[in-house]
Amino acid sequence: MQQIPRHQEGQGLVEYALILVLVAVVVIVILALLGPAIGNIFSNIINSLNPTTTPAATAVATSVPAG
């Protein structure tokens, strides 16, 4: 059985690390570019799930006399 020299094992590790760094940089750039758009989408979803009070409900609440 042939043994792999240690410097080749280290070279493979460095290659995997470089690929990982490249993927991380690409993900960061994509998030930086699309982050505001993604944030707006989530804001729209949250606003549609929690609607604000309607004008009719506000009118009923303000027409009640105080005291």
PDBQT receptor file of N, H, CA, C and O in Angstrom, charges set to zero:
ATOM      1  N   MET A   1       0.838  -1.170   0.000  1.00  0.00    +0.000 N 
ATOM      2  CA  MET A   1       0.000   0.000   0.000  1.00  0.00    +0.000 C 
ATOM      3  C   MET A   1       0.895   1.249   0.000  1.00  0.00    +0.000 C 
ATOM      4  O   MET A   1       1.856   1.337   0.763  1.00  0.00    +0.000 OA
ATOM      5  N   GLN A   2       0.566   2.190  -0.852  1.00  0.00    +0.000 N 
ATOM      6  H   GLN A   2      -0.215   2.119  -1.472  1.00  0.00    +0.000 HD
ATOM      7  CA  GLN A   2       1.377   3.396  -0.961  1.00  0.00    +0.000 C 
ATOM      8  C   GLN A   2       0.913   4.434   0.045  1.00  0.00    +0.000 C 
ATOM      9  O   GLN A   2      -0.288   4.620   0.237  1.00  0.00    +0.000 OA
ATOM     10  N   GLN A   3       1.843   5.102   0.679  1.00  0.00    +0.000 N 
ATOM     11  H   GLN A   3       2.819   4.951   0.522  1.00  0.00    +0.000 HD
ATOM     12  CA  GLN A   3       1.496   6.146   1.633  1.00  0.00    +0.000 C 
ATOM     13  C   GLN A   3       1.562   7.507   0.950  1.00  0.00    +0.000 C 
ATOM     14  O   GLN A   3       2.432   7.768   0.119  1.00  0.00    +0.000 OA
ATOM     15  N   ILE A   4       0.630   8.353   1.318  1.00  0.00    +0.000 N 
ATOM     16  H   ILE A   4      -0.078   8.141   1.992  1.00  0.00    +0.000 HD
ATOM     17  CA  ILE A   4       0.606   9.707   0.772  1.00  0.00    +0.000 C 
ATOM     18  C   ILE A   4       1.531  10.565   1.622  1.00  0.00    +0.000 C 
ATOM     19  O   ILE A   4       1.413  10.567   2.847  1.00  0.00    +0.000 OA
ATOM     20  N   PRO A   5       2.436  11.283   1.003  1.00  0.00    +0.000 N 
ATOM     21  CA  PRO A   5       3.300  12.172   1.794  1.00  0.00    +0.000 C 
ATOM     22  C   PRO A   5       2.475  13.221   2.538  1.00  0.00    +0.000 C 
ATOM     23  O   PRO A   5       1.423  13.642   2.058  1.00  0.00    +0.000 OA
ATOM     24  N   ARG A   6       2.953  13.644   3.712  1.00  0.00    +0.000 N 
ATOM     25  H   ARG A   6       3.808  13.302   4.102  1.00  0.00    +0.000 HD
ATOM     26  CA  ARG A   6       2.195  14.560   4.559  1.00  0.00    +0.000 C 
ATOM     27  C   ARG A   6       1.936  15.911   3.891  1.00  0.00    +0.000 C 
ATOM     28  O   ARG A   6       0.901  16.528   4.142  1.00  0.00    +0.000 OA
ATOM     29  N   HIS A   7       2.850  16.378   3.052  1.00  0.00    +0.000 N 
ATOM     30  H   HIS A   7       3.691  15.877   2.849  1.00  0.00    +0.000 HD
ATOM     31  CA  HIS A   7       2.634  17.688   2.438  1.00  0.00    +0.000 C 
ATOM     32  C   HIS A   7       1.452  17.661   1.469  1.00  0.00    +0.000 C 
ATOM     33  O   HIS A   7       0.839  18.700   1.226  1.00  0.00    +0.000 OA
ATOM     34  N   GLN A   8       1.122  16.498   0.914  1.00  0.00    +0.000 N 
ATOM     35  H   GLN A   8       1.620  15.654   1.112  1.00  0.00    +0.000 HD
ATOM     36  CA  GLN A   8      -0.041  16.403   0.034  1.00  0.00    +0.000 C 
ATOM     37  C   GLN A   8      -1.331  16.417   0.840  1.00  0.00    +0.000 C 
ATOM     38  O   GLN A   8      -2.332  16.969   0.385  1.00  0.00    +0.000 OA
ATOM     39  N   GLU A   9      -1.328  15.824   2.023  1.00  0.00    +0.000 N 
ATOM     40  H   GLU A   9      -0.514  15.375   2.393  1.00  0.00    +0.000 HD
ATOM     41  CA  GLU A   9      -2.510  15.886   2.875  1.00  0.00    +0.000 C 
ATOM     42  C   GLU A   9      -2.793  17.328   3.273  1.00  0.00    +0.000 C 
ATOM     43  O   GLU A   9      -3.945  17.760   3.260  1.00  0.00    +0.000 OA
ATOM     44  N   GLY A  10      -1.762  18.066   3.624  1.00  0.00    +0.000 N 
ATOM     45  H   GLY A  10      -0.826  17.715   3.635  1.00  0.00    +0.000 HD
ATOM     46  CA  GLY A  10      -1.926  19.466   3.980  1.00  0.00    +0.000 C 
ATOM     47  C   GLY A  10      -2.400  20.294   2.806  1.00  0.00    +0.000 C 
ATOM     48  O   GLY A  10      -3.173  21.236   2.979  1.00  0.00    +0.000 OA
ATOM     49  N   GLN A  11      -1.948  19.954   1.620  1.00  0.00    +0.000 N 
ATOM     50  H   GLN A  11      -1.320  19.189   1.479  1.00  0.00    +0.000 HD
ATOM     51  CA  GLN A  11      -2.365  20.673   0.420  1.00  0.00    +0.000 C 
ATOM     52  C   GLN A  11      -3.865  20.482   0.203  1.00  0.00    +0.000 C 
ATOM     53  O   GLN A  11      -4.559  21.437  -0.145  1.00  0.00    +0.000 OA
ATOM     54  N   GLY A  12      -4.371  19.280   0.401  1.00  0.00    +0.000 N 
ATOM     55  H   GLY A  12      -3.807  18.504   0.684  1.00  0.00    +0.000 HD
ATOM     56  CA  GLY A  12      -5.805  19.030   0.256  1.00  0.00    +0.000 C 
ATOM     57  C   GLY A  12      -6.613  19.824   1.257  1.00  0.00    +0.000 C 
ATOM     58  O   GLY A  12      -7.676  20.350   0.928  1.00  0.00    +0.000 OA
ATOM     59  N   LEU A  13      -6.115  19.914   2.478  1.00  0.00    +0.000 N 
ATOM     60  H   LEU A  13      -5.251  19.487   2.746  1.00  0.00    +0.000 HD
ATOM     61  CA  LEU A  13      -6.793  20.680   3.507  1.00  0.00    +0.000 C 
ATOM     62  C   LEU A  13      -6.845  22.160   3.142  1.00  0.00    +0.000 C 
ATOM     63  O   LEU A  13      -7.867  22.817   3.337  1.00  0.00    +0.000 OA
ATOM     64  N   VAL A  14      -5.753  22.675   2.619  1.00  0.00    +0.000 N 
ATOM     65  H   VAL A  14      -4.922  22.141   2.461  1.00  0.00    +0.000 HD
ATOM     66  CA  VAL A  14      -5.708  24.079   2.204  1.00  0.00    +0.000 C 
ATOM     67  C   VAL A  14      -6.682  24.317   1.056  1.00  0.00    +0.000 C 
ATOM     68  O   VAL A  14      -7.345  25.354   1.020  1.00  0.00    +0.000 OA
ATOM     69  N   GLU A  15      -6.781  23.389   0.131  1.00  0.00    +0.000 N 
ATOM     70  H   GLU A  15      -6.242  22.547   0.160  1.00  0.00    +0.000 HD
ATOM     71  CA  GLU A  15      -7.716  23.542  -0.983  1.00  0.00    +0.000 C 
ATOM     72  C   GLU A  15      -9.159  23.587  -0.479  1.00  0.00    +0.000 C 
ATOM     73  O   GLU A  15      -9.948  24.411  -0.940  1.00  0.00    +0.000 OA
ATOM     74  N   TYR A  16      -9.504  22.720   0.450  1.00  0.00    +0.000 N 
ATOM     75  H   TYR A  16      -8.862  22.050   0.824  1.00  0.00    +0.000 HD
ATOM     76  CA  TYR A  16     -10.855  22.741   1.012  1.00  0.00    +0.000 C 
ATOM     77  C   TYR A  16     -11.112  24.053   1.753  1.00  0.00    +0.000 C 
ATOM     78  O   TYR A  16     -12.209  24.605   1.674  1.00  0.00    +0.000 OA
ATOM     79  N   ALA A  17     -10.116  24.548   2.466  1.00  0.00    +0.000 N 
ATOM     80  H   ALA A  17      -9.225  24.099   2.530  1.00  0.00    +0.000 HD
ATOM     81  CA  ALA A  17     -10.271  25.817   3.179  1.00  0.00    +0.000 C 
ATOM     82  C   ALA A  17     -10.485  26.968   2.198  1.00  0.00    +0.000 C 
ATOM     83  O   ALA A  17     -11.306  27.849   2.451  1.00  0.00    +0.000 OA
ATOM     84  N   LEU A  18      -9.759  26.970   1.089  1.00  0.00    +0.000 N 
ATOM     85  H   LEU A  18      -9.091  26.254   0.883  1.00  0.00    +0.000 HD
ATOM     86  CA  LEU A  18      -9.934  28.020   0.090  1.00  0.00    +0.000 C 
ATOM     87  C   LEU A  18     -11.317  27.971  -0.536  1.00  0.00    +0.000 C 
ATOM     88  O   LEU A  18     -11.932  29.011  -0.772  1.00  0.00    +0.000 OA
ATOM     89  N   ILE A  19     -11.806  26.773  -0.806  1.00  0.00    +0.000 N 
ATOM     90  H   ILE A  19     -11.306  25.928  -0.614  1.00  0.00    +0.000 HD
ATOM     91  CA  ILE A  19     -13.159  26.634  -1.347  1.00  0.00    +0.000 C 
ATOM     92  C   ILE A  19     -14.183  27.143  -0.346  1.00  0.00    +0.000 C 
ATOM     93  O   ILE A  19     -15.132  27.832  -0.721  1.00  0.00    +0.000 OA
ATOM     94  N   LEU A  20     -13.996  26.807   0.924  1.00  0.00    +0.000 N 
ATOM     95  H   LEU A  20     -13.226  26.247   1.229  1.00  0.00    +0.000 HD
ATOM     96  CA  LEU A  20     -14.913  27.267   1.966  1.00  0.00    +0.000 C 
ATOM     97  C   LEU A  20     -14.905  28.784   2.074  1.00  0.00    +0.000 C 
ATOM     98  O   LEU A  20     -15.964  29.396   2.219  1.00  0.00    +0.000 OA
ATOM     99  N   VAL A  21     -13.740  29.395   2.006  1.00  0.00    +0.000 N 
ATOM    100  H   VAL A  21     -12.880  28.898   1.889  1.00  0.00    +0.000 HD
ATOM    101  CA  VAL A  21     -13.641  30.855   2.060  1.00  0.00    +0.000 C 
ATOM    102  C   VAL A  21     -14.327  31.475   0.847  1.00  0.00    +0.000 C 
ATOM    103  O   VAL A  21     -15.031  32.475   0.982  1.00  0.00    +0.000 OA
ATOM    104  N   LEU A  22     -14.133  30.900  -0.322  1.00  0.00    +0.000 N 
ATOM    105  H   LEU A  22     -13.561  30.087  -0.432  1.00  0.00    +0.000 HD
ATOM    106  CA  LEU A  22     -14.771  31.415  -1.530  1.00  0.00    +0.000 C 
ATOM    107  C   LEU A  22     -16.290  31.347  -1.424  1.00  0.00    +0.000 C 
ATOM    108  O   LEU A  22     -16.980  32.302  -1.780  1.00  0.00    +0.000 OA
ATOM    109  N   VAL A  23     -16.810  30.236  -0.942  1.00  0.00    +0.000 N 
ATOM    110  H   VAL A  23     -16.250  29.460  -0.653  1.00  0.00    +0.000 HD
ATOM    111  CA  VAL A  23     -18.257  30.091  -0.773  1.00  0.00    +0.000 C 
ATOM    112  C   VAL A  23     -18.771  31.116   0.240  1.00  0.00    +0.000 C 
ATOM    113  O   VAL A  23     -19.824  31.717   0.029  1.00  0.00    +0.000 OA
ATOM    114  N   ALA A  24     -18.036  31.320   1.335  1.00  0.00    +0.000 N 
ATOM    115  H   ALA A  24     -17.181  30.832   1.506  1.00  0.00    +0.000 HD
ATOM    116  CA  ALA A  24     -18.459  32.294   2.345  1.00  0.00    +0.000 C 
ATOM    117  C   ALA A  24     -18.488  33.706   1.765  1.00  0.00    +0.000 C 
ATOM    118  O   ALA A  24     -19.411  34.471   2.047  1.00  0.00    +0.000 OA
ATOM    119  N   VAL A  25     -17.501  34.054   0.969  1.00  0.00    +0.000 N 
ATOM    120  H   VAL A  25     -16.752  33.433   0.740  1.00  0.00    +0.000 HD
ATOM    121  CA  VAL A  25     -17.470  35.390   0.362  1.00  0.00    +0.000 C 
ATOM    122  C   VAL A  25     -18.645  35.571  -0.598  1.00  0.00    +0.000 C 
ATOM    123  O   VAL A  25     -19.269  36.632  -0.621  1.00  0.00    +0.000 OA
ATOM    124  N   VAL A  26     -18.948  34.552  -1.382  1.00  0.00    +0.000 N 
ATOM    125  H   VAL A  26     -18.441  33.690  -1.363  1.00  0.00    +0.000 HD
ATOM    126  CA  VAL A  26     -20.072  34.638  -2.311  1.00  0.00    +0.000 C 
ATOM    127  C   VAL A  26     -21.383  34.803  -1.550  1.00  0.00    +0.000 C 
ATOM    128  O   VAL A  26     -22.225  35.610  -1.944  1.00  0.00    +0.000 OA
ATOM    129  N   VAL A  27     -21.567  34.058  -0.477  1.00  0.00    +0.000 N 
ATOM    130  H   VAL A  27     -20.884  33.402  -0.157  1.00  0.00    +0.000 HD
ATOM    131  CA  VAL A  27     -22.795  34.160   0.315  1.00  0.00    +0.000 C 
ATOM    132  C   VAL A  27     -22.914  35.555   0.931  1.00  0.00    +0.000 C 
ATOM    133  O   VAL A  27     -24.003  36.129   0.942  1.00  0.00    +0.000 OA
ATOM    134  N   ILE A  28     -21.827  36.102   1.437  1.00  0.00    +0.000 N 
ATOM    135  H   ILE A  28     -20.943  35.636   1.429  1.00  0.00    +0.000 HD
ATOM    136  CA  ILE A  28     -21.855  37.437   2.034  1.00  0.00    +0.000 C 
ATOM    137  C   ILE A  28     -22.206  38.486   0.988  1.00  0.00    +0.000 C 
ATOM    138  O   ILE A  28     -22.990  39.393   1.266  1.00  0.00    +0.000 OA
ATOM    139  N   VAL A  29     -21.641  38.375  -0.203  1.00  0.00    +0.000 N 
ATOM    140  H   VAL A  29     -21.005  37.638  -0.429  1.00  0.00    +0.000 HD
ATOM    141  CA  VAL A  29     -21.954  39.345  -1.268  1.00  0.00    +0.000 C 
ATOM    142  C   VAL A  29     -23.421  39.243  -1.670  1.00  0.00    +0.000 C 
ATOM    143  O   VAL A  29     -24.086  40.263  -1.853  1.00  0.00    +0.000 OA
ATOM    144  N   ILE A  30     -23.926  38.032  -1.807  1.00  0.00    +0.000 N 
ATOM    145  H   ILE A  30     -23.386  37.203  -1.659  1.00  0.00    +0.000 HD
ATOM    146  CA  ILE A  30     -25.331  37.862  -2.189  1.00  0.00    +0.000 C 
ATOM    147  C   ILE A  30     -26.247  38.425  -1.120  1.00  0.00    +0.000 C 
ATOM    148  O   ILE A  30     -27.225  39.101  -1.441  1.00  0.00    +0.000 OA
ATOM    149  N   LEU A  31     -25.951  38.159   0.149  1.00  0.00    +0.000 N 
ATOM    150  H   LEU A  31     -25.157  37.610   0.410  1.00  0.00    +0.000 HD
ATOM    151  CA  LEU A  31     -26.782  38.705   1.221  1.00  0.00    +0.000 C 
ATOM    152  C   LEU A  31     -26.703  40.225   1.291  1.00  0.00    +0.000 C 
ATOM    153  O   LEU A  31     -27.695  40.887   1.594  1.00  0.00    +0.000 OA
ATOM    154  N   ALA A  32     -25.535  40.775   1.015  1.00  0.00    +0.000 N 
ATOM    155  H   ALA A  32     -24.728  40.238   0.769  1.00  0.00    +0.000 HD
ATOM    156  CA  ALA A  32     -25.400  42.230   1.026  1.00  0.00    +0.000 C 
ATOM    157  C   ALA A  32     -26.226  42.865  -0.088  1.00  0.00    +0.000 C 
ATOM    158  O   ALA A  32     -26.811  43.932   0.098  1.00  0.00    +0.000 OA
ATOM    159  N   LEU A  33     -26.273  42.211  -1.239  1.00  0.00    +0.000 N 
ATOM    160  H   LEU A  33     -25.798  41.344  -1.390  1.00  0.00    +0.000 HD
ATOM    161  CA  LEU A  33     -27.031  42.757  -2.360  1.00  0.00    +0.000 C 
ATOM    162  C   LEU A  33     -28.532  42.529  -2.218  1.00  0.00    +0.000 C 
ATOM    163  O   LEU A  33     -29.327  43.413  -2.538  1.00  0.00    +0.000 OA
ATOM    164  N   LEU A  34     -28.919  41.365  -1.746  1.00  0.00    +0.000 N 
ATOM    165  H   LEU A  34     -28.273  40.647  -1.487  1.00  0.00    +0.000 HD
ATOM    166  CA  LEU A  34     -30.336  41.012  -1.673  1.00  0.00    +0.000 C 
ATOM    167  C   LEU A  34     -30.937  41.204  -0.290  1.00  0.00    +0.000 C 
ATOM    168  O   LEU A  34     -32.138  41.002  -0.113  1.00  0.00    +0.000 OA
ATOM    169  N   GLY A  35     -30.136  41.588   0.690  1.00  0.00    +0.000 N 
ATOM    170  H   GLY A  35     -29.160  41.752   0.547  1.00  0.00    +0.000 HD
ATOM    171  CA  GLY A  35     -30.620  41.720   2.061  1.00  0.00    +0.000 C 
ATOM    172  C   GLY A  35     -31.804  42.651   2.214  1.00  0.00    +0.000 C 
ATOM    173  O   GLY A  35     -32.806  42.261   2.813  1.00  0.00    +0.000 OA
ATOM    174  N   PRO A  36     -31.728  43.876   1.691  1.00  0.00    +0.000 N 
ATOM    175  CA  PRO A  36     -32.880  44.782   1.825  1.00  0.00    +0.000 C 
ATOM    176  C   PRO A  36     -34.148  44.239   1.156  1.00  0.00    +0.000 C 
ATOM    177  O   PRO A  36     -35.245  44.409   1.690  1.00  0.00    +0.000 OA
ATOM    178  N   ALA A  37     -34.013  43.600   0.017  1.00  0.00    +0.000 N 
ATOM    179  H   ALA A  37     -33.123  43.462  -0.417  1.00  0.00    +0.000 HD
ATOM    180  CA  ALA A  37     -35.185  43.043  -0.663  1.00  0.00    +0.000 C 
ATOM    181  C   ALA A  37     -35.795  41.910   0.157  1.00  0.00    +0.000 C 
ATOM    182  O   ALA A  37     -37.016  41.806   0.276  1.00  0.00    +0.000 OA
ATOM    183  N   ILE A  38     -34.943  41.071   0.714  1.00  0.00    +0.000 N 
ATOM    184  H   ILE A  38     -33.951  41.155   0.617  1.00  0.00    +0.000 HD
ATOM    185  CA  ILE A  38     -35.434  39.972   1.552  1.00  0.00    +0.000 C 
ATOM    186  C   ILE A  38     -36.099  40.533   2.811  1.00  0.00    +0.000 C 
ATOM    187  O   ILE A  38     -37.129  40.022   3.251  1.00  0.00    +0.000 OA
ATOM    188  N   GLY A  39     -35.514  41.577   3.387  1.00  0.00    +0.000 N 
ATOM    189  H   GLY A  39     -34.677  41.992   3.029  1.00  0.00    +0.000 HD
ATOM    190  CA  GLY A  39     -36.110  42.219   4.558  1.00  0.00    +0.000 C 
ATOM    191  C   GLY A  39     -37.476  42.793   4.246  1.00  0.00    +0.000 C 
ATOM    192  O   GLY A  39     -38.390  42.693   5.065  1.00  0.00    +0.000 OA
ATOM    193  N   ASN A  40     -37.631  43.393   3.074  1.00  0.00    +0.000 N 
ATOM    194  H   ASN A  40     -36.889  43.474   2.409  1.00  0.00    +0.000 HD
ATOM    195  CA  ASN A  40     -38.938  43.940   2.677  1.00  0.00    +0.000 C 
ATOM    196  C   ASN A  40     -39.970  42.845   2.497  1.00  0.00    +0.000 C 
ATOM    197  O   ASN A  40     -41.136  43.026   2.847  1.00  0.00    +0.000 OA
ATOM    198  N   ILE A  41     -39.554  41.712   1.956  1.00  0.00    +0.000 N 
ATOM    199  H   ILE A  41     -38.607  41.565   1.671  1.00  0.00    +0.000 HD
ATOM    200  CA  ILE A  41     -40.482  40.592   1.788  1.00  0.00    +0.000 C 
ATOM    201  C   ILE A  41     -40.980  40.111   3.143  1.00  0.00    +0.000 C 
ATOM    202  O   ILE A  41     -42.178  39.891   3.324  1.00  0.00    +0.000 OA
ATOM    203  N   PHE A  42     -40.060  39.945   4.100  1.00  0.00    +0.000 N 
ATOM    204  H   PHE A  42     -39.087  40.123   3.952  1.00  0.00    +0.000 HD
ATOM    205  CA  PHE A  42     -40.475  39.498   5.429  1.00  0.00    +0.000 C 
ATOM    206  C   PHE A  42     -41.339  40.544   6.121  1.00  0.00    +0.000 C 
ATOM    207  O   PHE A  42     -42.278  40.192   6.836  1.00  0.00    +0.000 OA
ATOM    208  N   SER A  43     -41.039  41.818   5.920  1.00  0.00    +0.000 N 
ATOM    209  H   SER A  43     -40.276  42.103   5.339  1.00  0.00    +0.000 HD
ATOM    210  CA  SER A  43     -41.867  42.879   6.505  1.00  0.00    +0.000 C 
ATOM    211  C   SER A  43     -43.273  42.835   5.932  1.00  0.00    +0.000 C 
ATOM    212  O   SER A  43     -44.248  42.997   6.664  1.00  0.00    +0.000 OA
ATOM    213  N   ASN A  44     -43.383  42.617   4.634  1.00  0.00    +0.000 N 
ATOM    214  H   ASN A  44     -42.590  42.485   4.039  1.00  0.00    +0.000 HD
ATOM    215  CA  ASN A  44     -44.713  42.520   4.021  1.00  0.00    +0.000 C 
ATOM    216  C   ASN A  44     -45.483  41.325   4.558  1.00  0.00    +0.000 C 
ATOM    217  O   ASN A  44     -46.691  41.413   4.782  1.00  0.00    +0.000 OA
ATOM    218  N   ILE A  45     -44.796  40.214   4.765  1.00  0.00    +0.000 N 
ATOM    219  H   ILE A  45     -43.816  40.142   4.583  1.00  0.00    +0.000 HD
ATOM    220  CA  ILE A  45     -45.467  39.026   5.309  1.00  0.00    +0.000 C 
ATOM    221  C   ILE A  45     -45.951  39.305   6.728  1.00  0.00    +0.000 C 
ATOM    222  O   ILE A  45     -47.081  38.964   7.077  1.00  0.00    +0.000 OA
ATOM    223  N   ILE A  46     -45.100  39.923   7.550  1.00  0.00    +0.000 N 
ATOM    224  H   ILE A  46     -44.182  40.200   7.266  1.00  0.00    +0.000 HD
ATOM    225  CA  ILE A  46     -45.485  40.234   8.927  1.00  0.00    +0.000 C 
ATOM    226  C   ILE A  46     -46.649  41.217   8.961  1.00  0.00    +0.000 C 
ATOM    227  O   ILE A  46     -47.578  41.059   9.753  1.00  0.00    +0.000 OA
ATOM    228  N   ASN A  47     -46.596  42.234   8.100  1.00  0.00    +0.000 N 
ATOM    229  H   ASN A  47     -45.842  42.362   7.456  1.00  0.00    +0.000 HD
ATOM    230  CA  ASN A  47     -47.687  43.215   8.057  1.00  0.00    +0.000 C 
ATOM    231  C   ASN A  47     -48.986  42.588   7.589  1.00  0.00    +0.000 C 
ATOM    232  O   ASN A  47     -50.054  42.994   8.049  1.00  0.00    +0.000 OA
ATOM    233  N   SER A  48     -48.936  41.619   6.695  1.00  0.00    +0.000 N 
ATOM    234  H   SER A  48     -48.068  41.289   6.321  1.00  0.00    +0.000 HD
ATOM    235  CA  SER A  48     -50.166  40.972   6.241  1.00  0.00    +0.000 C 
ATOM    236  C   SER A  48     -50.720  40.035   7.312  1.00  0.00    +0.000 C 
ATOM    237  O   SER A  48     -51.930  39.814   7.365  1.00  0.00    +0.000 OA
ATOM    238  N   LEU A  49     -49.864  39.484   8.160  1.00  0.00    +0.000 N 
ATOM    239  H   LEU A  49     -48.881  39.663   8.117  1.00  0.00    +0.000 HD
ATOM    240  CA  LEU A  49     -50.341  38.617   9.238  1.00  0.00    +0.000 C 
ATOM    241  C   LEU A  49     -50.880  39.409  10.423  1.00  0.00    +0.000 C 
ATOM    242  O   LEU A  49     -51.759  38.931  11.140  1.00  0.00    +0.000 OA
ATOM    243  N   ASN A  50     -50.360  40.614  10.633  1.00  0.00    +0.000 N 
ATOM    244  H   ASN A  50     -49.646  41.002  10.051  1.00  0.00    +0.000 HD
ATOM    245  CA  ASN A  50     -50.803  41.480  11.730  1.00  0.00    +0.000 C 
ATOM    246  C   ASN A  50     -51.314  42.798  11.159  1.00  0.00    +0.000 C 
ATOM    247  O   ASN A  50     -50.612  43.808  11.218  1.00  0.00    +0.000 OA
ATOM    248  N   PRO A  51     -52.532  42.801  10.606  1.00  0.00    +0.000 N 
ATOM    249  CA  PRO A  51     -53.021  44.042   9.997  1.00  0.00    +0.000 C 
ATOM    250  C   PRO A  51     -53.282  45.105  11.066  1.00  0.00    +0.000 C 
ATOM    251  O   PRO A  51     -53.612  44.790  12.209  1.00  0.00    +0.000 OA
ATOM    252  N   THR A  52     -53.129  46.352  10.675  1.00  0.00    +0.000 N 
ATOM    253  H   THR A  52     -52.861  46.608   9.746  1.00  0.00    +0.000 HD
ATOM    254  CA  THR A  52     -53.405  47.457  11.595  1.00  0.00    +0.000 C 
ATOM    255  C   THR A  52     -54.909  47.630  11.720  1.00  0.00    +0.000 C 
ATOM    256  O   THR A  52     -55.669  47.004  10.980  1.00  0.00    +0.000 OA
ATOM    257  N   THR A  53     -55.344  48.466  12.642  1.00  0.00    +0.000 N 
ATOM    258  H   THR A  53     -54.727  48.974  13.243  1.00  0.00    +0.000 HD
ATOM    259  CA  THR A  53     -56.780  48.672  12.838  1.00  0.00    +0.000 C 
ATOM    260  C   THR A  53     -57.375  49.349  11.616  1.00  0.00    +0.000 C 
ATOM    261  O   THR A  53     -56.737  50.188  10.981  1.00  0.00    +0.000 OA
ATOM    262  N   THR A  54     -58.595  48.977  11.299  1.00  0.00    +0.000 N 
ATOM    263  H   THR A  54     -59.113  48.295  11.815  1.00  0.00    +0.000 HD
ATOM    264  CA  THR A  54     -59.281  49.541  10.139  1.00  0.00    +0.000 C 
ATOM    265  C   THR A  54     -59.890  50.885  10.516  1.00  0.00    +0.000 C 
ATOM    266  O   THR A  54     -60.137  51.127  11.697  1.00  0.00    +0.000 OA
ATOM    267  N   PRO A  55     -60.138  51.757   9.561  1.00  0.00    +0.000 N 
ATOM    268  CA  PRO A  55     -60.761  53.054   9.871  1.00  0.00    +0.000 C 
ATOM    269  C   PRO A  55     -62.134  52.901  10.506  1.00  0.00    +0.000 C 
ATOM    270  O   PRO A  55     -62.505  53.727  11.341  1.00  0.00    +0.000 OA
ATOM    271  N   ALA A  56     -62.911  51.867  10.142  1.00  0.00    +0.000 N 
ATOM    272  H   ALA A  56     -62.610  51.196   9.464  1.00  0.00    +0.000 HD
ATOM    273  CA  ALA A  56     -64.237  51.657  10.731  1.00  0.00    +0.000 C 
ATOM    274  C   ALA A  56     -64.105  51.341  12.213  1.00  0.00    +0.000 C 
ATOM    275  O   ALA A  56     -64.884  51.852  13.017  1.00  0.00    +0.000 OA
ATOM    276  N   ALA A  57     -63.164  50.533  12.587  1.00  0.00    +0.000 N 
ATOM    277  H   ALA A  57     -62.530  50.118  11.934  1.00  0.00    +0.000 HD
ATOM    278  CA  ALA A  57     -62.968  50.201  13.999  1.00  0.00    +0.000 C 
ATOM    279  C   ALA A  57     -62.491  51.434  14.768  1.00  0.00    +0.000 C 
ATOM    280  O   ALA A  57     -62.853  51.603  15.932  1.00  0.00    +0.000 OA
ATOM    281  N   THR A  58     -61.707  52.276  14.158  1.00  0.00    +0.000 N 
ATOM    282  H   THR A  58     -61.413  52.138  13.212  1.00  0.00    +0.000 HD
ATOM    283  CA  THR A  58     -61.255  53.496  14.815  1.00  0.00    +0.000 C 
ATOM    284  C   THR A  58     -62.417  54.453  14.993  1.00  0.00    +0.000 C 
ATOM    285  O   THR A  58     -62.515  55.112  16.027  1.00  0.00    +0.000 OA
ATOM    286  N   ALA A  59     -63.302  54.545  14.005  1.00  0.00    +0.000 N 
ATOM    287  H   ALA A  59     -63.223  54.009  13.165  1.00  0.00    +0.000 HD
ATOM    288  CA  ALA A  59     -64.435  55.453  14.086  1.00  0.00    +0.000 C 
ATOM    289  C   ALA A  59     -65.369  55.013  15.214  1.00  0.00    +0.000 C 
ATOM    290  O   ALA A  59     -65.898  55.863  15.930  1.00  0.00    +0.000 OA
ATOM    291  N   VAL A  60     -65.580  53.742  15.383  1.00  0.00    +0.000 N 
ATOM    292  H   VAL A  60     -65.150  53.051  14.801  1.00  0.00    +0.000 HD
ATOM    293  CA  VAL A  60     -66.449  53.235  16.461  1.00  0.00    +0.000 C 
ATOM    294  C   VAL A  60     -65.819  53.559  17.813  1.00  0.00    +0.000 C 
ATOM    295  O   VAL A  60     -66.518  53.964  18.742  1.00  0.00    +0.000 OA
ATOM    296  N   ALA A  61     -64.511  53.385  17.927  1.00  0.00    +0.000 N 
ATOM    297  H   ALA A  61     -63.943  53.056  17.173  1.00  0.00    +0.000 HD
ATOM    298  CA  ALA A  61     -63.841  53.623  19.201  1.00  0.00    +0.000 C 
ATOM    299  C   ALA A  61     -63.838  55.099  19.555  1.00  0.00    +0.000 C 
ATOM    300  O   ALA A  61     -63.882  55.431  20.739  1.00  0.00    +0.000 OA
ATOM    301  N   THR A  62     -63.788  56.004  18.578  1.00  0.00    +0.000 N 
ATOM    302  H   THR A  62     -63.753  55.735  17.615  1.00  0.00    +0.000 HD
ATOM    303  CA  THR A  62     -63.742  57.433  18.893  1.00  0.00    +0.000 C 
ATOM    304  C   THR A  62     -65.117  58.013  19.095  1.00  0.00    +0.000 C 
ATOM    305  O   THR A  62     -65.222  59.117  19.630  1.00  0.00    +0.000 OA
ATOM    306  N   SER A  63     -66.202  57.328  18.692  1.00  0.00    +0.000 N 
ATOM    307  H   SER A  63     -66.117  56.431  18.257  1.00  0.00    +0.000 HD
ATOM    308  CA  SER A  63     -67.529  57.879  18.842  1.00  0.00    +0.000 C 
ATOM    309  C   SER A  63     -68.129  57.631  20.224  1.00  0.00    +0.000 C 
ATOM    310  O   SER A  63     -69.206  58.149  20.518  1.00  0.00    +0.000 OA
ATOM    311  N   VAL A  64     -67.471  56.865  21.070  1.00  0.00    +0.000 N 
ATOM    312  H   VAL A  64     -66.596  56.444  20.832  1.00  0.00    +0.000 HD
ATOM    313  CA  VAL A  64     -67.961  56.607  22.430  1.00  0.00    +0.000 C 
ATOM    314  C   VAL A  64     -67.669  57.815  23.293  1.00  0.00    +0.000 C 
ATOM    315  O   VAL A  64     -66.520  58.247  23.376  1.00  0.00    +0.000 OA
ATOM    316  N   PRO A  65     -68.700  58.381  23.947  1.00  0.00    +0.000 N 
ATOM    317  CA  PRO A  65     -68.447  59.567  24.793  1.00  0.00    +0.000 C 
ATOM    318  C   PRO A  65     -67.624  59.223  26.019  1.00  0.00    +0.000 C 
ATOM    319  O   PRO A  65     -67.714  58.122  26.562  1.00  0.00    +0.000 OA
ATOM    320  N   ALA A  66     -66.830  60.175  26.438  1.00  0.00    +0.000 N 
ATOM    321  H   ALA A  66     -66.757  61.069  25.996  1.00  0.00    +0.000 HD
ATOM    322  CA  ALA A  66     -65.982  59.972  27.608  1.00  0.00    +0.000 C 
ATOM    323  C   ALA A  66     -66.776  60.184  28.889  1.00  0.00    +0.000 C 
ATOM    324  O   ALA A  66     -67.635  61.063  28.959  1.00  0.00    +0.000 OA
ATOM    325  N   GLY A  67     -66.489  59.391  29.880  1.00  0.00    +0.000 N 
ATOM    326  H   GLY A  67     -65.792  58.676  29.823  1.00  0.00    +0.000 HD
ATOM    327  CA  GLY A  67     -67.031  59.630  31.203  1.00  0.00    +0.000 C 
ATOM    328  C   GLY A  67     -68.177  58.824  31.519  1.00  0.00    +0.000 C 
ATOM    329  O   GLY A  67     -68.728  58.936  32.614  1.00  0.00    +0.000 OA
TER     330      GLY A  67
